[in-house]
Amino acid sequence: MIPYENLKLVNKPYFDELYKAFAEVLESGWYILGEQVKKFEQAFANYLQTSYCVGVANGLEALTLSLRAFDFKPGTEVIVPANTYIASILAIVHAGLTPVLVEPDIRTYNIDPDLIESAITPKTGAVMVVHLYGKCCEMDRIKKICQQKNLKLIEDCAQSHGAQFKHQYAGTFGEYGAFSFYPTKNLGALGDGGAVVTHDPDLAKRIVILRNYGSEKKYHNELVGYNSRLDEVQAAFLLVKLKYLSAINDHKKKLASLYLQYLKDDFIKPIVHPDYVDVYHIFNIRHPQRDQLKKYLLDHGVQTDIHYPIPPHQQKAMKGILDNRQTYPISEEIHRTTLSLPCSTAHTTDDIYRVIEIMNKF
């Protein structure tokens, strides 16, 4: 069986360093907002070539705190892609704001810049882009729209650690870039974790205060804050793995290149363009017989996944928040036909050649 993901194998090359990092935290006696968090924040900011990084509890709260930091009026509209993972929309809702769904480009699966302006109303306060599957959005056009319309720009970078558009890293285009370090990410912790990055010192300070009960000085609370702190153990683990992020991305790109070259054109494959450095957090293809293909692969010893089977506007949790009578045909087509193939550092080129051989006989 070729598994879709095996996190033990993914992390095995780092076991010795991870044990050492854990022991260092354990022996320090300081477990919340200590030296490991400070070191990781600086190292990740340096990696992304941005000014500030603030560690938070997880990717959802990285987005929520980013939105809360602007003090938007309740009900302010935030434009977001209709085919995103539901966390993007949950963050908008948790911040007391109103999600406005915009269809993606069927070629890239990212929000279509041509459709953003028509979704802007007097209530619009921000655009939240999502760099889905490890491909950046078309950021020059989107940033220009936000500047012209005086809108805040927030980037959901949960799947795009190290991805670039025109030689600039995901997370560094807008006011805030929000990252998740969920264990399956290209830069994955061994538990939950997240971070917010920004170029602006005042915006960074807002996140620092919001993540810690709204307090910058102990027992003095300036804002209605959260308990949302990246802990020392996960920061220590992330410091270890950050050293290998470029190698991790390169390995996934190598595996992706095999799929792109050798999979038959019966399968709709990700597009490649010189303006983009894709990191293939998820290598997805599309096929009109997706469910039959998934079963066929499993019957032949290949596990796959679906990111994501149900569009956000059709989720039960969104009843009364999103209009489930509204149709988003492009998003619905993507959700109906997408399939995620094995593509991790636990996989070898031989694994991928085997998957390709099986798929090409479908």
C-alpha positions as CSV (number, residue, x, y, z in Angstrom):
1,M,0.0,0.0,0.0
2,I,1.2,3.5,-0.9
3,P,-0.3,5.7,1.8
4,Y,-1.5,9.2,1.1
5,E,0.5,10.5,4.1
6,N,2.7,8.9,6.8
7,L,3.7,11.5,9.4
8,K,6.0,9.2,11.3
9,L,8.1,8.7,8.2
10,V,7.8,12.4,7.3
11,N,9.4,13.3,10.6
12,K,11.7,10.3,11.1
13,P,14.8,12.1,9.5
14,Y,14.5,14.8,12.2
15,F,13.9,12.5,15.3
16,D,17.3,13.1,16.9
17,E,17.1,16.8,16.5
18,L,13.5,16.9,17.7
19,Y,14.3,14.8,20.8
20,K,17.2,17.3,21.6
21,A,14.9,20.3,21.0
22,F,12.3,18.8,23.4
23,A,14.9,18.2,26.1
24,E,16.1,21.8,25.8
25,V,12.6,23.1,26.4
26,L,11.9,20.6,29.2
27,E,15.1,21.5,31.0
28,S,14.6,25.3,30.6
29,G,11.6,25.4,32.8
30,W,10.0,28.1,30.6
31,Y,7.1,26.7,28.5
32,I,5.1,29.7,27.2
33,L,6.4,32.6,25.1
34,G,10.0,32.0,25.8
35,E,13.3,31.9,23.8
36,Q,12.1,29.2,21.4
37,V,9.2,31.2,20.2
38,K,11.3,34.3,19.9
39,K,14.0,32.4,17.9
40,F,11.4,30.8,15.6
41,E,9.6,34.1,15.0
42,Q,12.8,35.7,13.9
43,A,13.9,32.8,11.8
44,F,10.6,32.5,10.0
45,A,10.5,36.2,9.3
46,N,14.0,36.0,7.9
47,Y,13.0,33.1,5.7
48,L,10.1,35.0,4.2
49,Q,12.1,38.2,3.9
50,T,9.5,40.1,6.0
51,S,9.9,42.2,9.1
52,Y,7.8,40.6,11.8
53,C,6.4,37.2,12.7
54,V,4.1,36.5,15.7
55,G,3.5,32.9,16.8
56,V,-0.1,32.0,17.6
57,A,-1.9,28.8,18.6
58,N,-3.1,27.6,15.1
59,G,-3.9,28.7,11.6
60,L,-7.5,29.5,12.2
61,E,-6.6,31.9,15.0
62,A,-3.9,33.4,12.8
63,L,-6.6,34.4,10.4
64,T,-9.1,35.5,13.1
65,L,-6.6,37.7,15.0
66,S,-5.5,39.3,11.7
67,L,-9.1,40.3,11.0
68,R,-9.8,41.4,14.6
69,A,-6.7,43.6,14.5
70,F,-8.4,46.0,12.1
71,D,-11.3,46.8,14.4
72,F,-13.8,46.5,11.5
73,K,-17.4,47.4,12.3
74,P,-19.5,44.2,12.9
75,G,-20.9,42.9,9.6
76,T,-18.1,44.4,7.5
77,E,-17.8,42.3,4.4
78,V,-14.7,40.2,3.6
79,I,-14.3,38.8,0.1
80,V,-13.0,35.2,0.2
81,P,-12.7,32.4,-2.5
82,A,-15.8,30.2,-2.7
83,N,-13.8,26.9,-2.9
84,T,-11.5,27.5,0.2
85,Y,-11.2,25.2,3.2
86,I,-13.9,26.3,5.7
87,A,-11.3,27.6,8.2
88,S,-11.0,30.8,6.0
89,I,-14.7,31.4,6.3
90,L,-14.8,30.5,10.0
91,A,-12.2,33.1,10.8
92,I,-14.4,35.8,9.2
93,V,-17.4,34.6,11.1
94,H,-15.5,34.4,14.4
95,A,-14.3,38.0,13.9
96,G,-17.9,39.2,13.6
97,L,-17.7,39.9,9.9
98,T,-19.6,38.8,6.8
99,P,-18.0,36.4,4.2
100,V,-18.7,37.2,0.6
101,L,-17.8,34.3,-1.7
102,V,-16.1,34.8,-5.0
103,E,-15.5,32.1,-7.6
104,P,-12.0,30.8,-8.3
105,D,-10.2,30.6,-11.6
106,I,-10.8,27.0,-12.9
107,R,-7.2,26.8,-14.0
108,T,-5.5,27.7,-10.8
109,Y,-8.2,27.0,-8.2
110,N,-7.4,30.4,-6.6
111,I,-9.7,33.4,-6.4
112,D,-10.3,35.0,-9.8
113,P,-9.1,38.6,-9.9
114,D,-11.5,39.4,-12.7
115,L,-14.5,38.7,-10.3
116,I,-13.3,40.6,-7.2
117,E,-14.3,44.1,-8.2
118,S,-17.9,43.1,-8.9
119,A,-18.2,41.7,-5.4
120,I,-17.1,45.0,-3.7
121,T,-19.8,47.0,-2.0
122,P,-19.8,50.0,0.4
123,K,-19.6,47.4,3.2
124,T,-16.4,45.7,2.0
125,G,-13.4,46.1,4.3
126,A,-11.0,43.4,3.2
127,V,-10.0,40.7,0.7
128,M,-8.8,37.4,2.0
129,V,-6.9,35.5,-0.6
130,V,-6.1,31.8,-0.1
131,H,-3.0,30.3,-1.7
132,L,-4.6,26.9,-2.2
133,Y,-2.6,23.7,-2.6
134,G,0.7,25.6,-2.5
135,K,0.2,27.9,-5.5
136,C,0.2,31.7,-4.9
137,C,-2.7,33.8,-6.1
138,E,-2.2,36.4,-8.8
139,M,-1.0,38.9,-6.3
140,D,0.0,41.9,-8.4
141,R,-3.6,42.4,-9.7
142,I,-5.2,41.6,-6.4
143,K,-3.0,44.0,-4.5
144,K,-3.7,46.8,-7.0
145,I,-7.5,46.3,-6.6
146,C,-7.1,46.5,-2.8
147,Q,-5.0,49.7,-3.0
148,Q,-7.4,51.3,-5.4
149,K,-10.5,50.5,-3.3
150,N,-8.8,51.1,0.1
151,L,-9.3,47.5,1.2
152,K,-7.2,45.5,3.6
153,L,-5.4,42.4,2.1
154,I,-5.0,39.3,4.2
155,E,-3.3,36.1,2.9
156,D,-4.3,32.7,4.1
157,C,-1.0,30.9,3.7
158,A,-1.9,27.6,5.4
159,Q,-0.8,25.6,2.4
160,S,1.9,27.8,0.9
161,H,5.0,27.8,3.0
162,G,7.8,28.9,0.7
163,A,5.5,29.5,-2.4
164,Q,6.3,32.5,-4.5
165,F,4.8,34.8,-7.0
166,K,7.2,36.8,-9.1
167,H,10.0,36.1,-6.7
168,Q,8.1,37.2,-3.6
169,Y,7.0,34.9,-0.9
170,A,3.3,34.1,0.0
171,G,2.4,36.0,3.1
172,T,4.3,39.2,2.3
173,F,2.0,41.0,-0.1
174,G,-0.8,42.1,2.2
175,E,-1.1,43.7,5.6
176,Y,-1.0,40.2,7.1
177,G,0.0,36.7,6.1
178,A,-1.5,33.9,8.2
179,F,0.2,30.5,8.4
180,S,-0.8,27.1,9.9
181,F,1.8,24.6,11.1
182,Y,-0.6,21.7,11.3
183,P,1.5,18.5,11.1
184,T,0.7,17.7,7.4
185,K,1.9,21.1,6.2
186,N,5.2,21.5,4.3
187,L,6.4,23.2,7.5
188,G,4.5,21.1,10.0
189,A,4.7,21.0,13.8
190,L,4.0,17.9,15.9
191,G,0.8,19.5,17.0
192,D,-1.1,22.7,16.4
193,G,0.6,26.0,15.7
194,G,0.3,29.1,13.6
195,A,1.9,32.5,12.9
196,V,1.0,35.9,11.5
197,V,3.6,37.8,9.5
198,T,3.7,41.5,8.5
199,H,5.9,44.3,7.4
200,D,4.2,46.8,9.8
201,P,5.4,47.2,13.4
202,D,2.1,48.5,14.6
203,L,0.2,45.7,13.1
204,A,2.6,43.2,14.5
205,K,2.1,44.7,18.0
206,R,-1.6,44.4,17.6
207,I,-1.3,40.6,17.1
208,V,1.2,40.3,20.0
209,I,-1.4,42.0,22.3
210,L,-4.4,40.1,20.9
211,R,-2.8,36.7,21.3
212,N,-2.1,37.2,25.0
213,Y,-5.4,38.2,26.5
214,G,-5.2,41.6,25.0
215,S,-2.3,42.4,27.2
216,E,1.2,43.8,26.4
217,K,2.0,44.4,30.1
218,K,1.1,41.7,32.6
219,Y,-2.3,42.2,34.2
220,H,-2.9,45.3,32.1
221,N,-5.5,44.5,29.4
222,E,-5.8,47.0,26.5
223,L,-7.9,44.9,24.1
224,V,-10.5,42.1,24.3
225,G,-7.9,39.4,23.5
226,Y,-7.5,35.7,23.2
227,N,-5.3,33.0,24.6
228,S,-3.6,32.1,21.3
229,R,0.1,31.5,21.8
230,L,2.5,29.3,19.9
231,D,4.0,27.1,22.7
232,E,7.7,26.6,23.3
233,V,7.7,22.9,22.4
234,Q,6.1,23.4,19.0
235,A,8.3,26.5,18.3
236,A,11.4,24.3,19.1
237,F,10.2,21.6,16.7
238,L,9.5,24.2,14.0
239,L,13.0,25.7,14.4
240,V,14.4,22.2,13.6
241,K,12.2,21.7,10.6
242,L,12.5,25.2,9.2
243,K,16.1,24.4,8.4
244,Y,14.8,21.7,6.0
245,L,11.9,23.6,4.5
246,S,13.6,24.3,1.2
247,A,14.6,20.6,0.9
248,I,11.1,19.5,1.7
249,N,9.7,21.8,-1.0
250,D,12.2,20.7,-3.5
251,H,11.4,17.0,-2.9
252,K,7.7,17.7,-3.3
253,K,8.4,19.6,-6.5
254,K,10.5,16.7,-7.8
255,L,7.6,14.3,-7.2
256,A,5.1,16.7,-8.7
257,S,7.3,17.0,-11.9
258,L,6.9,13.2,-12.4
259,Y,3.1,13.5,-12.2
260,L,3.1,16.5,-14.6
261,Q,5.4,14.8,-17.1
262,Y,4.1,11.2,-17.1
263,L,0.4,11.3,-16.1
264,K,-1.9,11.0,-19.2
265,D,-3.8,14.1,-20.2
266,D,-7.0,12.3,-19.3
267,F,-6.3,13.8,-15.9
268,I,-6.5,17.6,-15.5
269,K,-3.2,18.5,-13.9
270,P,-2.0,21.7,-12.1
271,I,-0.9,24.4,-14.5
272,V,2.8,25.5,-14.4
273,H,3.8,29.1,-15.1
274,P,7.2,30.8,-14.8
275,D,5.7,33.6,-12.5
276,Y,4.9,31.0,-9.8
277,V,7.0,28.8,-7.6
278,D,4.6,26.1,-6.5
279,V,5.4,24.0,-3.4
280,Y,2.7,21.3,-3.9
281,H,1.5,21.0,-0.3
282,I,-1.3,19.1,-2.1
283,F,-0.8,17.7,-5.6
284,N,-4.4,17.6,-7.0
285,I,-5.7,16.4,-10.3
286,R,-9.3,16.6,-11.5
287,H,-11.3,13.9,-13.3
288,P,-15.0,13.6,-14.1
289,Q,-15.1,10.1,-12.6
290,R,-13.3,11.1,-9.5
291,D,-15.0,8.8,-7.1
292,Q,-14.5,5.7,-9.4
293,L,-10.9,6.7,-9.8
294,K,-10.4,7.0,-6.0
295,K,-11.8,3.5,-5.5
296,Y,-9.8,2.1,-8.4
297,L,-6.6,3.5,-6.9
298,L,-7.4,2.1,-3.4
299,D,-8.2,-1.3,-4.9
300,H,-4.7,-1.2,-6.5
301,G,-3.0,-0.2,-3.3
302,V,-2.9,3.6,-3.5
303,Q,-4.5,5.9,-0.9
304,T,-5.7,9.3,-2.0
305,D,-7.6,12.2,-0.3
306,I,-10.1,14.8,-1.4
307,H,-9.5,18.5,-0.7
308,Y,-12.4,19.1,-0.3
309,P,-15.5,17.0,-0.9
310,I,-18.1,19.6,0.1
311,P,-18.1,23.3,-0.9
312,P,-18.3,25.7,2.1
313,H,-21.7,27.1,1.0
314,Q,-23.2,23.6,1.3
315,Q,-21.9,22.9,4.8
316,K,-24.5,22.5,7.5
317,A,-22.5,24.9,9.8
318,M,-22.9,27.7,7.2
319,K,-26.7,27.6,7.2
320,G,-27.9,31.1,7.9
321,I,-24.4,32.5,7.4
322,L,-24.0,31.7,3.7
323,D,-26.9,31.4,1.3
324,N,-27.0,27.7,0.4
325,R,-29.4,28.5,-2.3
326,Q,-26.7,30.4,-4.1
327,T,-24.8,28.4,-6.6
328,Y,-21.1,28.6,-7.4
329,P,-20.7,26.3,-10.4
330,I,-16.9,26.6,-10.8
331,S,-16.3,25.8,-7.1
332,E,-18.8,23.0,-7.2
333,E,-17.1,21.5,-10.3
334,I,-13.8,21.6,-8.5
335,H,-15.2,20.0,-5.3
336,R,-16.9,17.3,-7.4
337,T,-13.8,16.3,-9.5
338,T,-10.7,17.0,-7.4
339,L,-8.5,14.3,-6.1
340,S,-5.2,14.6,-4.1
341,L,-2.4,12.2,-4.9
342,P,0.4,11.0,-2.7
343,C,3.2,13.7,-2.7
344,S,5.2,13.9,0.5
345,T,8.7,13.6,1.8
346,A,7.7,10.1,2.9
347,H,7.3,9.1,-0.8
348,T,10.0,8.1,-3.2
349,T,10.2,8.5,-6.9
350,D,9.5,4.8,-7.2
351,D,6.2,5.3,-5.3
352,I,5.2,8.0,-7.7
353,Y,6.1,6.0,-10.8
354,R,3.9,3.2,-9.4
355,V,1.0,5.6,-8.9
356,I,1.4,6.9,-12.4
357,E,1.5,3.4,-13.9
358,I,-1.7,2.5,-12.1
359,M,-3.5,5.7,-13.0
360,N,-2.6,5.6,-16.6
361,K,-4.4,2.2,-16.9
362,F,-7.6,3.7,-15.5
